[in-house]
Amino acid sequence: MIQRDVDLTGANTLGMPSRAERFVAADSIAALRDALRQAAEQGWPLSMLGGGSNLVLRPYLPGLTLQPTFADWRLEDVGQGKVRVHVGAGMNWHGLVEELAAFELWGTENLALIPGNVGAAPIQNIGAYGVELADVLEQVHLLHLDDWREEILGRDDCAFGYRDSIFKHALDGRVVITQLVLRVSKRARPRLDYGDLATRLCNTPTASEVVAAVSAVRREKLPDPTRLGNAGSFFKNPVTSAEQAQALLASHPDLPHFPLADGRVKLAAGWLIDQCGLKGLRDGHVGIHERQALVLVHYGGGSAEELLALAQRVVDEVERRFGVVLEREPRLMGQPA
């Protein structure tokens, strides 16, 4: 059922005021197809909304905004200690991680407390504490927006990279993700070599204990979006050439850096922003979080344009001081008022 003039302020974790001209919460693929058919017949532009966590919403979304809400999931034992997880796009990601950990199924526990729904996870190849979605993903089921046909992509078809995928490029705005198939393990394989996870846990933790430890670390570093509007990390960690990284390290030897397999070097965007003296900055209704410089926050009463202006200030300051260009992580959706 299509609703009109729907308030989306509570549907994005930044809490930005926004309204959809028309809105459908699709609880099945059939409902999704029906909504797409109506949009095609009427010539309405389409916007796809997930859990609203990696998103900057402008005040107005014209046409039809679609939000898949189907959240059914099931387990399939495939032998040799492996289990497939079939899960609908509308399920909360952290809720899925907790469910799998309760079954003592390993592979997603380091991705605990990442906000948003399952369907958004492949778009930016979510990752944390040494693990990425690509490490456990087997298939992405999707629906094409133009002819409503279904397609299944394997992991290698998704062109995954650091916070990147085919869904940000060739398939951007052309498909809606309906289901993921993950492959997890009954065998304990904790990844505790990132940060201080190992110091928080015993030598043989359960999957649920790892989920709890990762969640605790994230809560210490990141603001709760239900209390302070934010979209998580606002900037990607920049990747530079080895030569540029060496030049920066010569003058900033304490710069956190992570060599990549292709010879390039990933730098810590939060450190770069902090060195510019921007952590904790407040500018009207928006600001930079006092504990994590990667997170831009909304104190209420602000707008997407205010936040984007602050983000541009951060980009300009980091480029001026370090010669490194930061890239925004959240998607931008909608139109100015």
Secondary structure, 3 states (H helix, E strand, C coil): CCEEEEECHHHCCCCCCCEEEEEEEECCHHHHHHHHHHHHHHCCCEEECCCCCCEEECCEECCEEEEECCCCEEEEEEECCEEEEEEECCCEHHHHHHHHHHCCCECCHHHCCCCCEHHHCCCCCCEECCEEHHHCEEEEEEEECCCCCEEEEEHHHHCCECCECHHHCCCCCCEEEEEEEEEEECCCCCCCCCCCHHHHCCCCCCHHHHHHHHHHHHHHHCCCCCCCEEEEECECCCEECHHHHHHHHHHCCCCCEEECCCCCEEECHHHHHHHCCCCCCEECCEEECCCCCCEEEECCCCCHHHHHHHHHHHHHHHHHHHCCCCCECCEEECECC
